[in-house]
Amino acid sequence: MRKVRRDRLVRRCAAAFGRRARLASWLLAGVLTACANPHYPVLNEDDADYKAHLDKIRTCDFGNQDPGPYPGYAVENHILEASEQGTVAYPAKGGARNQFRPNFLRIMFCYRNFLAWQKQSARDEETHGQVLIYFNGGLNPADVLHEQAAVQVPRMLEDGYYPIFLAWPTGALDTYLEQIAFVRNGTRHSSPQYLSTPLYLLGDIGQGLVRAPVNYMNQLQRFVSASNPFDDSDKREFFLTRAEEICRDAEPADDGGPGHAAASEDKVCEKTDVNKFGIVNCEVTAEKNLLTGQAPDQDPGPSLLSVPYYGLFPVRFVATPLVDAFGKTMWENMVRRTRTTVRSPVEYNIHLVDDFKPREISAIEDDKRRFPHGIGAFARFFTMLQYCIDEDGDDTNSAAAGRTCYPEVDEALRSSWRNVELTIIGHSMGSIVMNELIPEHPDLPYRNLVFMAAAASVRDTARAISPIIERANAPCPRGNCNDKAPNRPARAPLRFYNLMLHPRNDALELESFGALPSGSLLEWVDEMFEGPKTVIDRTMGKWRNLRATKHVFPREAQENMLFRVFSWDDAWSSNQVPKSACDQDPSGGASQASERLFKPPTTHGAFNDNRARFWCPYFWGADTVGWWRGESDWNPRLCGAGS
């Protein structure tokens, strides 16, 4: 009897396991199929559905009944989403409507409605239109990005910006599965590599286990040092700056002798905070371009995070090898996807895609000629925006190559876009995309470049951003000095802002209450995911890295660069933005702006906090150094600048 029961139990368990195994295989197959290459989107301009949609685009009227800041408002007017392949997301779902051209035109034409609404609701000062382009960070699925945009876009509009979210999928599961199943040595195959996928999976697990002791030691040393940074003079890497005593010889006394002065052994010493901006003459220099939330050597006291950190050690002991094993591969594909938004894989791999039709191959070749800097969705956007803004871009040679603005964009609309200034903000991995795009499009009218907890390396940023800052702030910016448009307002200097967490918060951040390895994502990148070869190959968004490497940026560029390190606590008062002597209204004397409070970021993901309004210049520190109202063309509509 017992044998019969045992056999029956074994059969039931086997059947249950078989069902679960089949379900798991179906789910995996579904995910892998979803990662497969879509057909290359080819727009049929004669398509009746597209023509009807184009009529709605021209008026920015899509039948949207939801209340919004301007007529025809919809959050879709402000989002351009790239797919895993770098093309506009999922064209098959929306047919002709959901390809790059109609998406780009929708963004362009709805700007006209925004301008009309802005003129009715605000003063009519002749200032540049403010367009904000935002790049998301990693570990953000598409639905999360849309939820973020739905909340933040109306607030950005109210604050005077016309926002554009350039989004791409960075969810954890789909990036990992695509990397182990489709990507081999930089090549993205059109079908899953079933034979080698299990080997890649086993390799990841093995690497995580082998590297576990190294990761345990790195995390423990960092956590202990950051928790008690003032108990040892060798652990001062967590200071914001270093306070140095600068001494010089005193003036020699005159002994009365002819032509002689008595030697003096006296010295005059003063203590100064290296790199700290001081409001003395309201001048940012290469030596004084750092804003901090607290005094450089102020002791924050013991960290309360030690309790959950040590308490959850058994869980973290198991989780650390898994984070290294799967996280490194996920990160590789996330970085890959930042680059496919510029150079889509189909630029290189046409011969690897068996199901491409001749019409699709022809369209790819045409797009490669039309968009020389890449046929990925974001490169297309920047390139086409340049075509539409450029007044001399419609010559015969450009037209022959298709390098002109879309004919649907009329001259009046192009004229309004020529008067814009661009604020580009990249959070975490978004800075990597900025470093890819901005050097290839140096002539766009950039006004502010903002990195928030940047995952880009110091080396890549110095190569990509420094020449743009120097070029834009040359005596004849962008090479024309407004000679071709004398009636247009002169452009203000291009400023760069690098926003960072306090070093202790980067080092001590606890994921899942301490169940996962300690430290922010940038700590994981430097210690586990990237393996930097030198110090300047480490992430740009950590002050511990930048303090040692800031000198790699040219002095001329640093005069227009501001580095802000937020405080270690999240009290609203700790980042109070006071009335600054440098923050002057050029038309009316001293600034009338009230003191502002905002909740400072203390974790890597907190830069996106809606209450902080990360898109406002006072969040970057522009108030304090006179780079907002102190500019000759300050915009009184922007974030309440005139209040």
Beta strands, then each sheet from edge to edge (+ up, - down):
strand 1: 79-81
strand 2: 129-135
strand 3: 161-167
strand 4: 183-184
strand 5: 187-188
strand 6: 243-249
strand 7: 267-273
strand 8: 275-276
strand 9: 288-292
strand 10: 420-427
strand 11: 446-452
strand 12: 495-500
strand 13: 561-565
strand 14: 584-585
strand 15: 589-590
sheet 1: 1+ 3+ 2+ 10+ 11+ 12+ 13+ 9+ 8+
sheet 2: 4+ 5-
sheet 3: 6+ 7-
sheet 4: 14+ 15-
end
